[in-house]
Amino acid sequence: MNGVHVVGDGGRPVLVFPSAERDRYEWERHGMVDAVRDLIDAGRVTLYCVDSWDSGTWWDEWLPLEERARRHEAYERWVLEVAPDHDVLTTGVSMGAYHAANITLRHPARFPLALCFSGIYDVAPIGWGERGDAVYFNNPVDYVAGLEGSPASLQLVVGRGMWEDTTRALESTLHFAEILRARGVRHELDVWGEEAPHDWPAWRAQLAKHLPRFV
């Protein structure tokens, strides 16, 4: 499949979003695949790692925010075409965690669970220009505030180590968890200590801890 790197054969499908502007091989390069190799080899999980298009959407500084959101919706339509179609767990780190949470909340019948590491769940500060419906309905902190419950479930994980504050991941995760709680959306929050930075060693350990619970 073009734009998709599949690892495994059998078990629960896991849709993997890379971090900002990265590609489908990122998780393999940084040891995330090896961190759950036992689950893959046991046939408990298959990873479907997709390319990002952040450079043409949220991270395109030439575009106003609403146009970035419209382009993001085109990216989501592509993801819906290439992803498995039933009981798919979504996951990602940093910007990938945003993608995982957003597609799960928008399409919970197909993607009932998101496993999110060190995410940013408010994309509005990324850009400039007026915010319309496209931004609103792709910005979790906006539209979740208007939900009355959801069939979606989210596992939020973040650390208190280096770069979790400067990237806004810690603040954003704690704030998002509070919004989910207030709106009755099922979620769990796992906050690690100062030994867990916004970096791959922490994410490998966090993935190895949480993924076996859901597959």
FENMO-V403903 format. One line per field, one symbol per residue. phi: phi as a letter, one per 20 degrees, with the letter a starting at -180 (. if undefined). psi: psi as a letter, one per 30 degrees, with the letter a starting at -180 (. if undefined). burial: # if it has 16 or more other ideal C-beta (glycine too) atoms within 10 Angstrom, else .. Layout:
phi = ???
psi = ???
burial = ???
This chain:
phi = .fncdecobonffcedeffgmddfegfffdnffffcgffffemebcededfecffdcfdefeefgfffffffffffffgffeegdbleedbrdlfffggffffffecffecfbddddleddcegffccnfddfffgecdgfffffdedmaffccddcbddegmfefemffgfffffgffgffemefacccdeeffdeeafgffffffffeggfdc
psi = kkgkjkjljlakkjjkkllkgaafgeeeeggeeffgeeeeffgfkkkjklllhefgcfgjffkleeeeeeeeeeeeeeefefllgkhkklllkbfeeeeeeeeeefifeeifkkjkkhlkgjfefeallkkaeeeeggjefdfefglilkflkkjkkllgakffeffgeeeeeeeeeeeeeeggkklkkjjlaffjlileeeeeeeefeeeffg.
burial = ...##.##...###########.#.##..#.##.##..##...###########..###...##########..##..#...##...#####################.##############..##...#..##..#######..#..#.########.#..#..####.##..##.##....#.#.#..#...#####.#######.##..##
